[in-house]
Amino acid sequence: QAIQAINGHTNMSAEEFTNMVFQKIDVNNDGELTLEEFINGVESDEDLMELITKSFDLSNVLKVIQSG
């Protein structure tokens, strides 16, 4: 579902997008992404951060955080 949401903002297929993400942020090349790898990778890749930011509406999450 997440990849489908992202694909609304790009012409890449889900497979192409997934491969691109792994190439950029799977630092130990084990074919798996830990949460730490994902966070560090997205934070260090401006284009990926922008794509993910545009693709997900996190306003409900922010409301929950703000309300405690």
N, C-alpha and C positions, 0 to 999 in steps of 0.2 A: 504494500500500500504506500509506503514511504517513497519507493522508487517511482511509482505511478504518479505521486504528487509532484515529485521533482521533474518528471518527464513532461509535465505541463509547461515547464519553463525552458526546455531544451529539445533539440531534435534528436538526441541520442536515444538509442534503444535502452531498455533496462539493463541488458547484458553489457552494452558498451559503457554505460554509466558506472556499473559495478566494477568493471575492469579498470576504468580510469581511477576510481576511488582507491582500489587496492594498490594500483601502481604508485599512486601518490603517497599513501599513508600507511601501508603495511610495511613498517620499517624493518621488521625481522624476516620478511618474505616467507612467512609460514602459512599463508593463505587464510589466515584468520585475523580479525581485528578485535583487539581488546578495547575496552572503553577508553583506557588511557591513550592507546594509539589513535583512536578515532578523535578524541578531544584535541590532542596535540596536533594531529594532522590537519584538522579543520581550522584550528586557531592559526596555524602557520601557512595556510593556503588561502589567500584573499578571495580568489575566484570561487573556491568551494564554499567558503563561509558565506559569500554573497548569495550563491545559488541556494544553499540550505535555508538561509534567512528569508529569502523571498518565497520559498516553497512551503514553509510551515507557518501557520498562524498560532503563535504561542501566547496570545493574549489571555486565554483562560488559565494557562499555567501561571502567568504573572499575577493574575487576580488572586489565585489561591495562595501564592507566596506572600503577597502583600497583606492578605487578610489573616495570615498566620495559620 
